[in-house]
Amino acid sequence: MSTSFELRETDGAARRGKLSTAHGMINTPAFMPVGTAGTVKGMHPDSVALTGAQIILGNTYHLMLRPGAERVAELGGLHRFMNWPGPILTDSGGFQVMSLAGLRTINEEGVVFKSHIDGSKHQLTPERAMDIQRLLDATITMVLDECTPFPATEQEAEDSMMRSMRWAERCKQAFVQRPGYGLFGIVQGSVYPKLRQRSVTSLATIGFDGYAVGGLAVGEGQPAMFEVLEATVPHLPKDRPRYLMGVGRPDDIVGAVRRGIDMFDCVMPTRSGRTGQAFIRGGTLNIRNAVHAASDRPLDETCRCPACRGYSRGYLHHLFKANEMLGPMLLTWHNLQHYQDLMAELRQGIEAGRFEEVARRWEAPATEAEDPG
Amino acid sequence: MSTSFELRETDGAARRGKLSTAHGMINTPAFMPVGTAGTVKGMHPDSVALTGAQIILGNTYHLMLRPGAERVAELGGLHRFMNWPGPILTDSGGFQVMSLAGLRTINEEGVVFKSHIDGSKHQLTPERAMDIQRLLDATITMVLDECTPFPATEQEAEDSMMRSMRWAERCKQAFVQRPGYGLFGIVQGSVYPKLRQRSVTSLATIGFDGYAVGGLAVGEGQPAMFEVLEATVPHLPKDRPRYLMGVGRPDDIVGAVRRGIDMFDCVMPTRSGRTGQAFIRGGTLNIRNAVHAASDRPLDETCRCPACRGYSRGYLHHLFKANEMLGPMLLTWHNLQHYQDLMAELRQGIEAGRFEEVARRWEAPATEAEDPG
């Protein structure tokens, strides 16, 4: 028995579900904080859980290079290694190889690349990607795919997608099934609806425990992304979770849930938090802005995270000006809480048949909405 | 009524006491974690409290420059600003002016200096030091003194000490007494017993709520430091707490408690933690050392801190190698726990009349005692 998904409620295309795994249950729609190198940067893992996160994401590329998949396995697997007993989804490493590694050579067998850390040479094939994620003890394993660059001609997108489908088949063959563990396929096809639909058909024929939509949030813009979702998601098996990779801002997430997506991951809340950008109701603010220096208001009056309950904007501003670690620690916590609050409200909205009412509250403009002090 | 000190037990010269303040009670001997710029670096304040710390130290020099004492006052004082409701002792800024600031001019009036942050010009006088610490809302205020450089001739040490005594008198005049708040004097006199004793007499005549021994841990070495304590502490009023400023390693603390000191502060546990050095029973280890990469042992089997309960040395090593914030966060927590465990055991030892037995357990060599894996 792999992971199992129960679809509990729908409201339009929006879905309220429950994903059961070997390491615990995940309420969907769900946002997965990113723990790239075996840590959600600046957060104790029990703090991550306190925000309401039930699953986190790990990056195969980073972990295979440092400390190495075999080392993680020796030290008890990623859950024990990083002290996160809950579910972990690992990506396949393909995306990061293309964006971070040096001297990449990609062919039918797989991809050869040089580490961005020490220049050492590595190979990633569908079989090795499965092997690494098994060594990491990933609850949910992702197939190795090629994230088609954007823009791509229809022919380029087709060639790339077809290779990803052949790799998906090899991943399915190599994946070692264990109770409560799952393997997700990844839909490619760039912005071409027919390619996306062919990709869905290929993957559904192979059969996966969940389906990701990949190759988005790579510069195509929100309207194009939503169009791709509308051309793709309705064709996906209804009884499996759907995961939109690498997305996004709160309004991206709302729009994708509206179109039937169940799972998300993005570095935005953590990365923004480290640089002083906070997500608040109605927009974002940059705490480094001088307007906050004398403010005794909390970051967000409606938020129950430690940053908002314990500190003034003036203090948080001071921490960033003084380059104190606690600044990134507190803003990361707040942003993760903000994202989890978003997901909790979306789930409640779907349950109550009032998804659109909740959605409107969160679809703030995606621009910097700096408010005075 | 200022702060009040109750001496509960003694074992030899070692003292077990209780210091009552406007912001809470402090069991002595006590170690104060250093929160230089309004934060104990890398620690949430509730985590600092979880280690057992009952009082922290703030640095007047850093806070007067950024964000400024008036700003801290506007934002509710240092307790509210940094979300630490417990007692806070602030130093007077004199020591940091001499070690960090540029272009210092010291005369009878006070000291003029340039900020190491932005080059702006500032003055610190005994009166301004009292004013700043009142604006910060320090539970315990320290007099402005001149930390006599080491080495100093007896004449230099005398001139410097005498000026500090005149400043101490001005501080006492300027200090605004409030219930549960205290003002501590600082004994100077370098390594010269007679000067130390004259300094004690001067301060006791003025009358303070506590007495610090300053001008030590500046390069004189542990034997000379202990000699100064032996020539100084017995002359201090018995009914007031004694504070050894800027000290030290665990064995320094044990030796000073043996000689009658009640309070300590030092950046060592926090600063070492950030660079990967951990204090463990029997010595220290550097977690960056390759010997730890594959170790599944905890940092210290006897420690109950999150770093020791939740993680292997192999994981902590990985965090430091990958420059992940969680590495400094966890090692700082551990080192602060180690120091608080030391203080708790010393207090228990004094209560039980077995101080020397406890002391021996903690007087490990002060050198790097790296153990294999």
Interface residues (C-beta under 8 A of the other chain):
Chain A: A37 G38 T39 K41 G42 M43 H44 P45 D46 H62 R66 P67 R71 E74 L75 G76 F81 M82 N83 A293 A294 D296 P306 G310 Y311 S312 G314 Y315 H318 L319 K321 A322 E324 M325 L326 P328 M329
Chain B: A37 G38 T39 K41 G42 M43 H44 P45 D46 H62 R66 P67 R71 E74 L75 G76 F81 M82 N83 A293 A294 D296 P306 G310 Y311 S312 G314 Y315 H318 L319 K321 A322 E324 M325 L326 P328 M329
